[in-house]
């Protein structure tokens, strides 16, 4: 897909995304993805040779093999969003075999799913595609629904099924986040001891992160660059090897939460101006610069950033996926982890969407901004 094709897909925003040159955090100070990423970056760390081998195995699989970029299929929504709501659009994916088939036929680097899904077909697929086994989830059967991660299995179970990596979510900012930080940190330590790569979904969650502005309208800052950036930094601190984060949708979360008589956290206006290209209140900023701020919080890319594909919206899914891939790649990120856009449609269409994402990372004309 060339530049003109991207512009056809992205419409009026295409030129701004493809031609942007970042003047916030220079690409020259970033630890960028590349075929030599493990040799260049991770061999400097205290990770064991087995972790390095498994990281290289993950980078060496699928259509993006040995580029330094990753395309991962995540299908943990059967727990996270309930199986019925997630698989009703395509009931074939109640069967874990079809999840693995989609990841393989879609040319992915890895398949990410629950311990139960991957364990049920491990002898058939663990040697054919790298497994990323997610050991905790927020399940939606508790009444009333709450937002709290519970662990569903052990790190050893992930290792015994042949997983090369484990995944977890922490709801940073929630009233249970300290508990989640503690046990995920412990489980990541065990995973590293067994030689597995650790991937952390660094999500924010607190009702207060939907704040009212001066006009009385509520603005959702759960995906603001500043709050998600700090979540990324905390994730890097507990030794996540890869950070998964939502693409920033705005900025100014700290500014909004420190408006009026309220006080929250620590913040500096230069985060918005110098580091994100926003104004002093966090308004504005190019999407690529906002994403780059997330990456910077992962030790300037020493802990690479992958962004999530988000929910399926139907006809706009291809354009949304390509847009997210372009922003992530040009910001300096390592790739995408996109699920619902792929599996909530016929397999051939899901494969085509995954391939469209991968084409962005294979296209040398789409450069780091």
Secondary structure, DSSP 8 states (H G I E B T S, - for coil): --HHHHHHHHGGGHHHHHH----SS-GGGS----TTHHHHTGGGSS--HHHHHHHHHHHTSSTTTTTT-EEEEEE-HIIIIIHHHHHGGGGGGGSHHHHHHHHHHTT-SEEEEEHHHHHTTHHHHTTTSEEEEE-EE--S-SSS-----EE-S-HHHHHHTT-SEEEEEEEETSTTHHHHHHHHHHHHHHHHHTT-EEEEEEEE--GGGEEE-TTS-EEE-TTBHHHHHHHHHHHHHTT-SEEEE----B--HHHHHTSTT---S---HHHHTTTTS--TTS----HHHHHHHHHHTTGGGTSEEEEE-----STTHHHHHHHHHHHHHHHT--EEE--HHHHSS-HHHHHHHHHHHHHHHH-TTS---
